[in-house]
């Protein structure tokens, strides 16, 4: 069994022949760690996550991930579809054909993991942006996802809530053995990561420990 939960080798993708997005892109994310994916707008970060999630099909190359896999969008309103917190998390469990008590247990277990059990019956529209992102993460926890993909999940949050969310994901990764790949533009979020990948023009041009990146920036 590989030590990596996410493996990408020579991945290529473009919207057409004239606009390649990913070119011979390769990276491996160690199992049970939180890694950040950095890079300028248009370098292929979000496209890479969508390829991993199966929302897009690569032109060539190889990619494998542990399953199940969860995806957290930049805007949680694009993925929370049911009227209440509990109903939304339960909706993601439909394919598992669980009985009612099993569903209730999974929902409450997931809400406890993200510290929102008291909001079980709360309407989705009444939640803050940070609470909505936690519910999106809880949906992945309820499905016992082994890999969590997060596409700039703090982009629409205030600074305090941004840090609260990254600390929560770091805690879930360590306590539950989840593997997370997190797209960000915020260098301060790197303080909570095990490693980083820097993407440029569709290729990984640098990777390593966050401390190494910070050191290079100050040289």
C-alpha positions in Angstrom: 0.0 0.0 0.0 1.3 3.4 -1.0 2.2 6.0 1.7 0.4 8.6 -0.4 -3.4 9.3 -0.3 -3.2 11.4 -3.5 -0.9 10.5 -6.4 -0.7 12.5 -9.6 1.8 11.7 -12.4 2.3 13.7 -15.6 -1.2 15.0 -15.6 -2.3 17.0 -18.7 -5.5 19.0 -19.1 -6.6 21.9 -21.3 -9.9 23.5 -22.3 -8.7 23.2 -25.9 -5.4 22.8 -27.8 -4.6 26.5 -27.6 -5.1 26.8 -23.8 -3.4 24.1 -21.8 -4.0 24.4 -18.0 -2.0 21.5 -16.5 1.2 20.3 -18.2 3.0 17.2 -17.0 1.8 18.0 -13.4 3.0 15.6 -10.7 2.6 15.6 -6.9 2.0 13.2 -4.0 0.2 14.0 -0.8 1.2 11.8 2.2 -1.6 10.0 3.9 -2.9 11.7 7.1 -1.4 15.2 6.3 -2.6 18.7 5.4 -0.9 20.1 2.3 -1.5 23.5 0.8 -1.6 24.2 -3.0 -0.3 27.7 -3.9 0.0 29.7 -7.1 -1.2 32.7 -9.1 -4.7 32.9 -10.5 -5.0 30.8 -13.6 -2.2 28.4 -12.8 -4.5 25.4 -12.6 -5.1 25.0 -8.8 -8.9 24.7 -8.9 -8.8 22.7 -12.1 -6.5 20.2 -10.4 -8.9 19.7 -7.5 -11.8 19.2 -10.0 -9.8 16.5 -11.8 -9.1 14.8 -8.5 -12.8 14.9 -7.6 -13.8 13.4 -11.0 -15.6 16.6 -12.1 -13.3 16.9 -15.1 -11.5 14.2 -17.2 -7.7 14.5 -17.8 -6.3 14.3 -21.3 -3.5 12.1 -20.2 -1.5 11.1 -17.1 -2.4 9.2 -14.0 -4.2 10.2 -10.8 -5.3 8.1 -7.8 -6.8 9.0 -4.5 -8.1 7.2 -1.4 -11.9 7.0 -1.2 -14.4 8.3 -0.2 -13.4 11.8 -1.2 -15.0 15.1 -0.1 -14.9 18.5 -1.8 -15.4 21.8 -0.1 -16.1 24.7 -2.5 -15.0 28.3 -2.1 -18.7 29.4 -1.8 -20.6 26.9 0.4 -23.9 28.2 -1.0 -23.0 26.2 -4.2 -23.1 22.9 -2.3 -25.5 23.2 0.6 -28.8 22.2 -0.9 -31.2 21.2 1.8 -33.2 23.5 4.1 -31.7 22.6 7.5 -28.2 21.6 8.8 -29.1 18.0 9.7 -31.1 17.4 6.4 -28.1 18.7 4.3 -25.6 16.3 6.0 -28.1 13.4 5.8 -28.7 14.1 2.1 -25.1 13.1 1.4 -25.6 9.7 3.0 -28.5 8.6 0.7 -26.4 6.3 -1.5 -25.2 4.4 1.6 -28.7 3.1 2.3 -28.4 3.5 6.1 -31.3 3.1 8.4 -32.7 6.2 10.3 -30.7 5.6 13.5 -27.5 5.1 11.6 -28.1 8.4 9.6 -28.8 10.3 12.8 -25.7 8.9 14.4 -23.5 9.9 11.5 -25.0 13.4 11.3 -24.5 14.0 15.1 -21.0 12.5 15.0 -20.0 14.9 12.1 -21.5 18.0 13.7 -19.7 17.2 17.0 -16.5 16.9 15.0 -16.9 20.5 13.7 -18.3 21.8 17.0 -21.7 22.6 15.6 -24.0 20.0 17.2 -26.2 22.7 18.7 -27.1 23.8 15.2 -28.5 20.5 14.0 -32.0 21.9 13.4 -30.9 25.4 12.2 -32.0 26.5 8.8 -29.1 26.8 6.3 -30.0 30.4 5.5 -29.5 31.4 9.1 -25.9 30.3 9.3 -22.8 32.5 9.0 -20.3 31.9 6.2 -17.9 30.2 8.6 -20.7 27.9 9.9 -21.7 27.0 6.3 -18.1 25.9 5.5 -18.1 23.8 8.7 -21.3 22.2 7.6 -19.8 21.4 4.2 -16.8 19.8 6.0 -19.2 17.9 8.3 -20.9 16.4 5.2 -17.6 14.9 4.2 -17.0 13.7 7.8 -20.4 12.0 7.9 -19.5 10.1 4.7 -16.2 9.0 6.4 -14.2 10.6 3.6 -10.5 9.7 3.6 -9.5 12.6 1.4 -10.7 16.2 1.7 -10.2 18.7 -1.1 -10.8 22.4 -0.2 -10.8 25.1 -2.9 -10.0 28.4 -1.1 -12.5 27.7 1.6 -11.6 30.8 3.6 -11.9 33.2 0.6 -15.2 34.7 1.7 -14.6 34.7 5.5 -13.3 37.3 7.9 -9.7 37.0 9.2 -10.6 35.4 12.5 -13.0 32.9 11.0 -10.3 32.1 8.3 -7.9 30.9 11.0 -10.6 29.1 13.0 -11.4 27.0 9.9 -7.8 26.1 9.0 -7.2 25.1 12.7 -10.3 22.9 12.6 -9.2 21.1 9.4 -5.7 20.6 10.9 -7.3 19.1 14.0 -9.6 16.8 11.9 -6.6 15.6 9.8 -4.6 14.7 12.9 -7.4 13.2 14.9 -9.2 11.3 12.2 -6.3 10.4 9.9 -7.8 12.3 7.0 -5.7 13.6 4.1 -6.4 17.2 3.0 -5.3 19.3 0.0 -6.2 22.9 0.5 -6.0 25.7 -2.2 -5.0 29.1 -0.8 -3.6 32.5 -1.5 -3.0 33.3 2.1 0.6 32.5 3.3 -0.5 32.7 7.0 -2.6 29.6 6.5 0.7 27.7 5.7 1.5 27.8 9.4 -1.0 25.0 9.9 0.1 22.8 7.0 2.4 19.8 6.9 3.7 20.9 3.4 3.0 22.9 0.3 3.1 22.7 -3.5 3.7 25.8 -5.6 2.0 25.6 -9.0 3.1 27.7 -11.9 1.8 27.5 -15.5 0.3 24.1 -14.8 3.3 22.5 -13.2 4.6 22.0 -9.6 7.8 24.1 -9.5 8.4 23.9 -5.8 7.3 21.8 -2.8 8.4 21.1 0.8 7.8 22.2 4.4 6.2 25.6 4.9 9.2 26.8 6.9 11.4 26.2 3.9 9.2 28.5 1.8 9.1 31.2 4.4 12.9 31.0 4.6 13.3 31.4 0.9 10.9 34.4 0.8 13.1 36.3 3.3 16.4 35.6 1.6 
